[in-house]
Amino acid sequence: MFTVCKEHLEIAIDQFVDEYEDAPDIVDLDKVSFAKWEPPVHCEHCQVKPEYLVV
């Protein structure tokens, strides 16, 4: 699972495919919320607010 900004979305997709050898689901964090999970404050690759969850 990766939480990333728009700029790093392609990198996260590539990492997911390399690790799991399958296409990920991409969740827009502005449109979805989870009852028992809060997204990190920063993208995994920079200091920008994450926009996507790659699972």
N, CA, C and O atoms as CSV, one atom per row, in Angstrom:
chain,resi,resn,atom,element,x,y,z
A,1,MET,N,N,0.856,-1.175,0.000
A,1,MET,CA,C,0.000,0.000,0.000
A,1,MET,C,C,0.900,1.235,0.000
A,1,MET,O,O,1.860,1.322,0.766
A,2,PHE,N,N,0.576,2.177,-0.865
A,2,PHE,CA,C,1.344,3.408,-0.974
A,2,PHE,C,C,0.392,4.594,-0.937
A,2,PHE,O,O,-0.672,4.552,-1.555
A,3,THR,N,N,0.754,5.631,-0.233
A,3,THR,CA,C,-0.002,6.882,-0.255
A,3,THR,C,C,0.891,7.934,-0.876
A,3,THR,O,O,1.961,8.248,-0.354
A,4,VAL,N,N,0.439,8.479,-2.003
A,4,VAL,CA,C,1.300,9.356,-2.786
A,4,VAL,C,C,0.547,10.553,-3.356
A,4,VAL,O,O,-0.682,10.563,-3.436
A,5,CYS,N,N,1.316,11.551,-3.746
A,5,CYS,CA,C,0.760,12.713,-4.443
A,5,CYS,C,C,0.634,12.371,-5.935
A,5,CYS,O,O,1.075,11.312,-6.381
A,6,LYS,N,N,0.035,13.272,-6.679
A,6,LYS,CA,C,-0.170,13.037,-8.108
A,6,LYS,C,C,1.155,12.865,-8.848
A,6,LYS,O,O,1.270,12.036,-9.751
A,7,GLU,N,N,2.143,13.650,-8.456
A,7,GLU,CA,C,3.447,13.592,-9.115
A,7,GLU,C,C,4.112,12.222,-8.984
A,7,GLU,O,O,4.828,11.796,-9.890
A,8,HIS,N,N,3.884,11.534,-7.872
A,8,HIS,CA,C,4.554,10.254,-7.617
A,8,HIS,C,C,3.641,9.043,-7.828
A,8,HIS,O,O,3.999,7.926,-7.454
A,9,LEU,N,N,2.489,9.254,-8.413
A,9,LEU,CA,C,1.540,8.158,-8.634
A,9,LEU,C,C,2.133,7.077,-9.536
A,9,LEU,O,O,2.010,5.893,-9.224
A,10,GLU,N,N,2.763,7.448,-10.630
A,10,GLU,CA,C,3.326,6.450,-11.548
A,10,GLU,C,C,4.416,5.616,-10.879
A,10,GLU,O,O,4.532,4.417,-11.135
A,11,ILE,N,N,5.203,6.244,-10.036
A,11,ILE,CA,C,6.247,5.509,-9.308
A,11,ILE,C,C,5.611,4.470,-8.387
A,11,ILE,O,O,6.072,3.331,-8.318
A,12,ALA,N,N,4.557,4.863,-7.682
A,12,ALA,CA,C,3.881,3.942,-6.768
A,12,ALA,C,C,3.238,2.780,-7.532
A,12,ALA,O,O,3.266,1.639,-7.072
A,13,ILE,N,N,2.664,3.072,-8.690
A,13,ILE,CA,C,2.076,1.999,-9.501
A,13,ILE,C,C,3.165,1.019,-9.932
A,13,ILE,O,O,2.981,-0.194,-9.843
A,14,ASP,N,N,4.291,1.543,-10.397
A,14,ASP,CA,C,5.405,0.677,-10.803
A,14,ASP,C,C,5.917,-0.162,-9.633
A,14,ASP,O,O,6.196,-1.349,-9.801
A,15,GLN,N,N,6.042,0.438,-8.459
A,15,GLN,CA,C,6.496,-0.297,-7.278
A,15,GLN,C,C,5.515,-1.419,-6.929
A,15,GLN,O,O,5.924,-2.533,-6.602
A,16,PHE,N,N,4.226,-1.114,-7.000
A,16,PHE,CA,C,3.209,-2.111,-6.679
A,16,PHE,C,C,3.294,-3.287,-7.656
A,16,PHE,O,O,3.293,-4.446,-7.243
A,17,VAL,N,N,3.365,-2.981,-8.942
A,17,VAL,CA,C,3.436,-4.040,-9.957
A,17,VAL,C,C,4.703,-4.870,-9.787
A,17,VAL,O,O,4.657,-6.095,-9.908
A,18,ASP,N,N,5.828,-4.228,-9.511
A,18,ASP,CA,C,7.075,-4.952,-9.290
A,18,ASP,C,C,6.976,-5.892,-8.093
A,18,ASP,O,O,7.475,-7.017,-8.136
A,19,GLU,N,N,6.334,-5.429,-7.034
A,19,GLU,CA,C,6.250,-6.210,-5.800
A,19,GLU,C,C,5.202,-7.315,-5.871
A,19,GLU,O,O,5.458,-8.435,-5.428
A,20,TYR,N,N,4.024,-7.018,-6.422
A,20,TYR,CA,C,2.900,-7.964,-6.380
A,20,TYR,C,C,2.576,-8.601,-7.727
A,20,TYR,O,O,1.745,-9.507,-7.791
A,21,GLU,N,N,3.212,-8.148,-8.799
A,21,GLU,CA,C,2.979,-8.669,-10.141
A,21,GLU,C,C,1.502,-8.664,-10.511
A,21,GLU,O,O,0.997,-9.611,-11.114
A,22,ASP,N,N,0.826,-7.599,-10.145
A,22,ASP,CA,C,-0.598,-7.418,-10.423
A,22,ASP,C,C,-0.883,-5.918,-10.478
A,22,ASP,O,O,-0.144,-5.111,-9.915
A,23,ALA,N,N,-1.952,-5.567,-11.158
A,23,ALA,CA,C,-2.330,-4.157,-11.251
A,23,ALA,C,C,-2.966,-3.704,-9.934
A,23,ALA,O,O,-3.763,-4.440,-9.352
A,24,PRO,N,N,-2.629,-2.518,-9.465
A,24,PRO,CA,C,-3.196,-2.028,-8.204
A,24,PRO,C,C,-4.551,-1.368,-8.409
A,24,PRO,O,O,-4.934,-1.015,-9.525
A,25,ASP,N,N,-5.254,-1.216,-7.314
A,25,ASP,CA,C,-6.426,-0.348,-7.269
A,25,ASP,C,C,-5.916,1.017,-6.833
A,25,ASP,O,O,-5.030,1.118,-5.984
A,26,ILE,N,N,-6.481,2.064,-7.418
A,26,ILE,CA,C,-6.070,3.422,-7.081
A,26,ILE,C,C,-7.275,4.152,-6.512
A,26,ILE,O,O,-8.305,4.279,-7.174
A,27,VAL,N,N,-7.142,4.629,-5.287
A,27,VAL,CA,C,-8.237,5.284,-4.572
A,27,VAL,C,C,-7.909,6.771,-4.442
A,27,VAL,O,O,-6.827,7.140,-3.986
A,28,ASP,N,N,-8.839,7.604,-4.841
A,28,ASP,CA,C,-8.698,9.058,-4.703
A,28,ASP,C,C,-9.055,9.420,-3.259
A,28,ASP,O,O,-10.210,9.286,-2.855
A,29,LEU,N,N,-8.092,9.868,-2.497
A,29,LEU,CA,C,-8.302,10.144,-1.079
A,29,LEU,C,C,-9.211,11.345,-0.826
A,29,LEU,O,O,-9.712,11.510,0.286
A,30,ASP,N,N,-9.431,12.184,-1.834
A,30,ASP,CA,C,-10.358,13.304,-1.681
A,30,ASP,C,C,-11.816,12.852,-1.772
A,30,ASP,O,O,-12.718,13.556,-1.318
A,31,LYS,N,N,-12.040,11.689,-2.355
A,31,LYS,CA,C,-13.403,11.203,-2.568
A,31,LYS,C,C,-13.809,10.066,-1.642
A,31,LYS,O,O,-14.985,9.708,-1.582
A,32,VAL,N,N,-12.844,9.492,-0.916
A,32,VAL,CA,C,-13.106,8.332,-0.073
A,32,VAL,C,C,-12.512,8.576,1.312
A,32,VAL,O,O,-11.454,9.189,1.449
A,33,SER,N,N,-13.205,8.090,2.326
A,33,SER,CA,C,-12.645,8.120,3.678
A,33,SER,C,C,-12.868,6.759,4.319
A,33,SER,O,O,-13.800,6.041,3.958
A,34,PHE,N,N,-12.027,6.414,5.254
A,34,PHE,CA,C,-12.099,5.131,5.933
A,34,PHE,C,C,-12.349,5.368,7.414
A,34,PHE,O,O,-11.774,6.279,8.010
A,35,ALA,N,N,-13.194,4.561,7.995
A,35,ALA,CA,C,-13.591,4.752,9.390
A,35,ALA,C,C,-12.422,4.573,10.363
A,35,ALA,O,O,-12.329,5.302,11.350
A,36,LYS,N,N,-11.543,3.626,10.102
A,36,LYS,CA,C,-10.490,3.304,11.069
A,36,LYS,C,C,-9.086,3.554,10.524
A,36,LYS,O,O,-8.124,2.950,10.998
A,37,TRP,N,N,-8.958,4.438,9.534
A,37,TRP,CA,C,-7.641,4.725,8.964
A,37,TRP,C,C,-7.587,6.163,8.510
A,37,TRP,O,O,-8.490,6.642,7.823
A,38,GLU,N,N,-6.552,6.837,8.884
A,38,GLU,CA,C,-6.280,8.201,8.430
A,38,GLU,C,C,-5.045,8.160,7.542
A,38,GLU,O,O,-4.047,7.539,7.908
A,39,PRO,N,N,-5.090,8.806,6.386
A,39,PRO,CA,C,-3.894,8.798,5.529
A,39,PRO,C,C,-2.750,9.578,6.177
A,39,PRO,O,O,-2.986,10.470,6.992
A,40,PRO,N,N,-1.536,9.247,5.822
A,40,PRO,CA,C,-0.385,10.001,6.332
A,40,PRO,C,C,-0.474,11.470,5.919
A,40,PRO,O,O,-1.203,11.822,4.991
A,41,VAL,N,N,0.251,12.292,6.597
A,41,VAL,CA,C,0.250,13.730,6.333
A,41,VAL,C,C,1.000,14.048,5.039
A,41,VAL,O,O,0.672,15.018,4.355
A,42,HIS,N,N,2.016,13.227,4.696
A,42,HIS,CA,C,2.875,13.496,3.546
A,42,HIS,C,C,2.901,12.310,2.592
A,42,HIS,O,O,2.711,11.162,2.992
A,43,CYS,N,N,3.138,12.611,1.340
A,43,CYS,CA,C,3.408,11.605,0.314
A,43,CYS,C,C,4.626,10.788,0.754
A,43,CYS,O,O,5.497,11.290,1.465
A,44,GLU,N,N,4.675,9.531,0.325
A,44,GLU,CA,C,5.811,8.684,0.693
A,44,GLU,C,C,7.123,9.117,0.038
A,44,GLU,O,O,8.196,8.673,0.447
A,45,HIS,N,N,7.041,9.986,-0.984
A,45,HIS,CA,C,8.245,10.390,-1.711
A,45,HIS,C,C,8.591,11.868,-1.556
A,45,HIS,O,O,9.667,12.297,-1.973
A,46,CYS,N,N,7.691,12.651,-0.959
A,46,CYS,CA,C,7.955,14.084,-0.801
A,46,CYS,C,C,7.110,14.629,0.361
A,46,CYS,O,O,6.493,13.856,1.094
A,47,GLN,N,N,7.085,15.924,0.525
A,47,GLN,CA,C,6.382,16.547,1.647
A,47,GLN,C,C,4.978,17.049,1.289
A,47,GLN,O,O,4.346,17.739,2.089
A,48,VAL,N,N,4.493,16.709,0.100
A,48,VAL,CA,C,3.179,17.137,-0.361
A,48,VAL,C,C,2.092,16.224,0.222
A,48,VAL,O,O,2.334,15.044,0.475
A,49,LYS,N,N,0.912,16.775,0.428
A,49,LYS,CA,C,-0.210,15.988,0.927
A,49,LYS,C,C,-0.542,14.868,-0.072
A,49,LYS,O,O,-0.658,15.136,-1.268
A,50,PRO,N,N,-0.696,13.615,0.396
A,50,PRO,CA,C,-1.023,12.527,-0.519
A,50,PRO,C,C,-2.439,12.663,-1.082
A,50,PRO,O,O,-3.362,13.059,-0.370
A,51,GLU,N,N,-2.599,12.338,-2.341
A,51,GLU,CA,C,-3.893,12.410,-3.009
A,51,GLU,C,C,-4.434,11.023,-3.359
A,51,GLU,O,O,-5.634,10.864,-3.579
A,52,TYR,N,N,-3.554,10.020,-3.411
A,52,TYR,CA,C,-3.952,8.695,-3.872
A,52,TYR,C,C,-3.453,7.603,-2.946
A,52,TYR,O,O,-2.383,7.704,-2.344
A,53,LEU,N,N,-4.250,6.571,-2.852
A,53,LEU,CA,C,-3.891,5.347,-2.149
A,53,LEU,C,C,-3.777,4.274,-3.211
A,53,LEU,O,O,-4.732,4.024,-3.947
A,54,VAL,N,N,-2.627,3.642,-3.299
A,54,VAL,CA,C,-2.383,2.585,-4.278
A,54,VAL,C,C,-2.343,1.272,-3.516
A,54,VAL,O,O,-1.444,1.034,-2.709
A,55,VAL,N,N,-3.339,0.412,-3.785
A,55,VAL,CA,C,-3.446,-0.879,-3.081
A,55,VAL,C,C,-3.717,-2.010,-4.047
A,55,VAL,O,O,-3.836,-3.162,-3.630
